[in-house]
């Protein structure tokens, strides 16, 4: 039994399974020993189970959205920065109401910062959300390795 669970992290081995089997289809593949060993080494080096590694590969080929850690971090940072800019703009607005004038230099600084962050966010979101492109990319991955 230990050999069968060797690729499952210890914290997941004893976790209760609350999976509806009707929502899944099982796909079985046959690998040569060298292919399996290489695949297994790659998955383990990334802390992935065999199942998760295969699901990621299949989902990418099918065009599903897989967001890497770097992209998630970038999106969190952009979101945080946009939040900070929003707070700064609100403060400038309140100050302008209270004092009857606007610090145009600070307002322009914040406007430019917002534009930069929003452009970065928009660019990344367009790439992530372009389902058609992801599906074409997945199909290309298969086509490029298709056997005659």
RABELRA-V411709 format. One record per pair of residues at least 6 apart in sequence whose ideal C-beta (glycine too) atoms are under 7 Angstrom apart, sorted by the first residue. I is the first residue (numbers start at 1). J is the second residue. D is the distance in whole Angstrom. If there is no record, write none. Layout:
i: <I;I>
j: <J;J>
d: <D;D>
This chain:
i: <5;7;7;7;7;7;8;31;40;43;43;43;56;59;60;60;61;61;61;62;63;63;63;63;65;65;67;71;74;75;78;78;78;81;82;82;82;85;85;85;85;88;89;92;92;92;92;92;96>
j: <13;40;43;44;49;50;49;39;50;49;50;53;66;66;66;138;138;141;142;138;131;134;135;138;128;134;128;124;124;124;117;120;121;117;114;117;118;110;113;114;117;110;110;102;103;106;107;110;102>
d: <5;7;7;7;5;5;5;7;7;7;6;4;6;6;6;6;4;6;6;6;6;4;3;5;6;7;7;7;6;6;5;6;5;5;7;5;7;6;6;5;7;5;5;7;7;6;6;7;4>
